[in-house]
Amino acid sequence: MSNGLDDRHRDEDGRISEKHGNTTVGELRRIYGENFLSDWRSDAHLETVREETGLSLSQLVHGPARRGE
């Protein structure tokens, strides 16, 4: 597979793939910085964070206020 925008992996149909729900907060901290989701345990799964906050990974990274921009 080729890498897409910002070296993100693309699926076979060319869409940029999403993080899997079983990705841990600890892994996300290695990507987004040690303070990312600081209120969450490092072994919590992204799927749980998304369900409990109602936010996508993009919104968690960039902030929910940007959703309507």
C-alpha positions in Angstrom: 0.0 0.0 0.0 1.1 3.5 -0.7 1.2 6.2 2.0 -1.2 9.1 1.7 -1.3 12.6 3.0 1.1 13.1 6.0 2.4 9.5 5.5 -1.0 8.1 6.6 -1.7 4.6 5.3 -4.3 4.3 2.6 -6.8 1.4 2.2 -7.0 -0.5 -1.1 -9.7 1.8 -2.3 -7.4 4.9 -1.7 -9.1 6.2 1.4 -6.9 7.1 4.3 -7.4 4.4 6.9 -8.7 5.1 10.4 -7.1 4.1 13.7 -8.5 0.9 15.0 -10.7 1.0 18.1 -8.3 -1.3 19.9 -5.4 1.2 19.6 -4.4 2.1 23.2 -4.0 5.6 24.6 -0.4 4.7 25.3 0.2 4.1 21.6 -1.6 7.4 20.7 0.7 9.2 23.2 3.7 8.0 21.3 2.2 9.6 18.2 0.6 12.8 19.6 2.7 13.5 22.7 3.0 12.3 26.2 0.2 14.6 27.5 -2.4 13.4 24.9 -5.6 12.2 26.7 -3.9 12.8 30.0 -7.1 12.0 31.9 -7.1 8.5 30.5 -5.1 5.4 31.5 -2.5 4.3 28.9 -4.2 0.9 28.5 -7.6 2.4 27.6 -8.7 1.7 24.1 -9.5 4.4 21.5 -12.9 2.8 21.0 -13.8 3.4 24.7 -12.5 7.0 24.6 -14.6 7.7 21.4 -17.7 6.1 23.0 -17.5 8.0 26.3 -16.5 11.4 24.8 -18.6 11.2 21.6 -15.6 12.6 19.8 -13.6 11.3 16.8 -9.8 10.9 17.0 -9.5 14.0 14.8 -11.6 16.0 17.2 -9.6 14.7 20.1 -6.4 15.7 18.4 -7.5 19.1 17.1 -10.3 20.0 19.5 -14.1 19.7 19.2 -14.4 23.4 18.6 -13.0 23.0 15.1 -15.7 20.7 14.0 -17.9 23.4 12.7 -15.2 25.5 11.0 
